[in-house]
């Protein structure tokens, strides 16, 4: 008779919302059954049949189809390109994207990138790819997943939600503008936000072609959002030459195109349907210049 309740589930299949209904649980009330049995043990019982009806408690699941039915429209979305990524980097992006896809947040619940994606290890399929460490680009396990966190960060902002934990990279990123990136590092740096809406939110993430898409689904479209970035203290990138004897004599090629360092003060203006608007301060991001790397023989 005992069986656990099962929450209703929701998913996005080919752009359509599918909801699997909840299953109600059942549980025998053991204490009451025990007392009922004991009450019948009151002497010679060998000559009579004893019939006791066990009381069963109905356990309702926390998430029901009724609650999820309010998720009926895309709230906001954002996408970035990974066309120039290496095989290892694409592999890491795919693993993190699949881990996030289908995440459901009820009102007031918190999303943690590190908790949802998990530790980036070889045992879990992650590979070596370029990562930023102390202002330098190095090969590291799980390189590339910061594109996932940055794409998600922009989807969060376009939903009208302000994350309460986010940190920018030390170097500019090629896939988003300055002030719009979000770096993560297992056990150290996280991207976190809370569902501050009055309804559940479903996160959809998928790789289509050479682009990564992140979308939020809920009960109504997000308000209009306009970004403003005040860029100052620009620093020109340096040029570094690396010898590569595999090139023809005198031949050179640019491996990494440099980007200027800068200080970026970001604000976002959210326009609501009733006509009023609010301006949220998104903090200041500091970037070192990304050097131009040229291989030469």
Residue, then its C-alpha position, 0 to 999 in steps of 0.5 A: x500500500x505504501x508508495x511515494x508521491x511523484x511530482x508533476x513534471x514539465x518539459x519543452x519538446x520541439x518548442x511545445x510544453x508537455x506536462x506529466x501529471x502528478x501521482x498521489x502517494x499513500x502511507x499506512x498510519x502505523x501508530x494507529x494500526x498498532x493501537x488497533x491491533x493491541x486493543x483486540x488482544x484482550x484475552x482468548x482470541x483463538x475462537x474468533x476472527x479479528x478484522x481490522x481496517x488499516x487507515x491509509x493517509x493520502x500524501x499529495x505531491x508538492x508540485x502538481x499539474x495545476x501549479x505547472x499549468x501557469x507555465x504557458x509562454x516563453x518569458x525571455x531568451x538569449x543565445x551565443x555562438x560557439x562556432x570557433x570553439x574546439x572539440x573539447x570546449x563544445x563537449x563541455x558546453x554540451x554537458x553543462x547545457x544538458x544539466x541545466x535543461x528542464x530545471x524547474x524553479x518554484x517561486x522563492x527557490x534559488x538556482x545555483x549554477x554549480x549545484x545544478x551543473x555539478x563538479x567538472x571532472x573527467x569521470x563526468x565526461x569533461x575535457x581540457x579546453x581554454x580557461x582564464x586563470x589569473x588573467x591568463x588563458x590556460x588549458x583546464x578541465x571544463x573550459x568553455x562552460x563559462x559561455x553557458x553561465x554567461x548565456x544564462x546570465x543574459x537570459x536571467x536579466x532579460x527575464x527582469x530578474x537580478x542575480x544576487x551572485x555573479x562575477x565577471x571574467x578578468x579578461x573580455x569574452x568574445x561571445x558577449x559584450x563587456x559587462x554581460x559575462x558571468x564566470x564560474x568555478x567549482x567550489x569558488x565562484x558561482x552564478x545564483x539567482x532567485x525566482x522572484x516572480x509569483x509563478x514557477x519558471x522552467x529553464x530551457x537550454x539547447x545547442x542548435x547548429x553552432x549556437x547555444x540557446x537559453x530560455x525561460x518559460x513562465x506565465x507571462x512575457x518579461x517586461x522590456x529591458x534596456x541595458x546601459x554600459x558606461x565604459x571607461x579606462x580603456x587599455x590597449x592589448x599587448x602583442x605576444x609572439x610565439x615561435x612555431x616551427x611548423x609554419x613556413x619560414x617567415x610565416x605568421x598567424x594570429x591565434x588570438x585577436x586581442x581585446x581592450x581592457x576596460x572598466x564597465x559600469x552597468x545598469x538595466x532599466x526595466x519597463x513594466x506594462x503599467x507604465x512605470x520603470x525601475x533602474x537596477x545597478x548591476x555593478x562594475x566589471x573590471x577587465x584586463x586587456x586580452x593580448x593578441x597572440x601571434x605565432x611566427x617562424 
